[in-house]
């Protein structure tokens, strides 16, 4: 699965993070880095989680706020 979450204004509330990427290897890279995805989720702390993986999207303020964007691509795993 690939996913992208981004806010068109370039920030999330008062945080300088516009969004993040989720890649098929996100959980494996998190485990290798000693990150706890469930704990981050329970603390509502996606910012630190994705920043530690290098997958946070930081654009800076765009001075526009058209909409927040989410895209998810799910590909089936081949049998075998």
N, C-alpha and C positions, 0 to 999 in steps of 0.2 A: 504494500500500500504506500502511496505517496500522498502527502497532504500539504497544503499551503494555507496559512491563515495570515491575513494582512489587513491592517487598518489604513485606509487611504489618507488619513490625516498624518500618518507617519509616527504616531505615538499611541500608547495604550494608557489612557488616563493621564497620570503624571509621569509615567515611565517612558524612557526614550525608545522603547522597543515597539516596532510596528507590527511584528508578528513572528512566525516561526515556520520552519520546514519540518516535516516528518518524512523520513525515508524508510525503506524496507529494513535497513540495518540500525535504525535508531535504538531499539531496545538492546541489541547486542553491544553497540558502542557505549550505551549508558552503563551496562553491566561491567564492561571492561574499564570504564572510568570510575567505577564504584558509586555510581549514582543510584538513587532509589526512586524510580518513576512513581510508584504508588504513594510514597511519602511526599513527593513534590506535589502530586495531585491533591492529596489530603490537606496540604498546607496552602493550596491555591498559589503555588510558586512555580509556574511554568517559565517565568523569566530566567531564573537561575538555572533551571534544568537545561533549557535550550541554549543558553549562553555558554554553559560548560561544554556542550557538544559542538559549539561553533555554528549552530543552526538557528540562532536568533536573527531576525531581520531588523536591522537598524538603519533607517533612512534619514532620520531627523525630520522635523516638522515639514510638511508639504504645503501648508497654508491652504489646504482644500480638505473637504470632508464629504466626499461624494457618497461613500458607503464603505462598509467593511466587507472584505472579500474572503470567501472560503472555497477551496477546491480540493476534492478528494478523488484520486484515481485508484481503483481497486482492480488488480489483475489476478485472475485465478492462478493458483499454483498448479503447474502441470502434474498430472498423475504419474507415478512411476517411481 
